[in-house]
Amino acid sequence: MNGVQGTFFYPAKPPPLGRALPDWLLHLAEELGLCGATVFPASEGLGQHHHIHAAHCFELNDQPVSIVMAMTGEVCERLFARLRAKRVELFCVKAAIEFGTV
C-alpha cells in the first residue's frame, strides 16, 4: 500500500493539549485510524534553533523524542487538518512510503 510517513519531533515547549504531546498524538492516531505510530526517545538531538537537547540522569524534561506514523494520504490530510485546528506547531518530515505486512 502507498502512503505517507510522518515523523514529528517533540518541541522543547509543547502546546497545551491537556496531556503530553506524544500521548495526545498516539490517541489522535488511533482515533483517525492510522496504520501505525511509534514514539522513539533519544539521548541527544540538535533542534532547529541550534540548541542541543539531551536527557541527563536527573533532568529528563529536555529529552528529544520523535513520533513516527505510517498512514494513507487521506488520513494524513485529516491528521494535519486536526493539528492546524488545534494550532499545534511541530517540526515534521513527511515522506512518500510503501507499507504493508510481509
Secondary structure as GFF3:
##gff-version 3
##sequence-region A 1 102
A	DSSP	beta_strand	2	9	.	.	.	ID=ss1
A	DSSP	alpha_helix	21	32	.	.	.	ID=ss2
A	DSSP	beta_strand	36	41	.	.	.	ID=ss3
A	DSSP	beta_strand	44	46	.	.	.	ID=ss4
A	DSSP	beta_strand	52	54	.	.	.	ID=ss5
A	DSSP	beta_strand	65	71	.	.	.	ID=ss6
A	DSSP	alpha_helix	73	85	.	.	.	ID=ss7
A	DSSP	beta_strand	91	98	.	.	.	ID=ss8
###
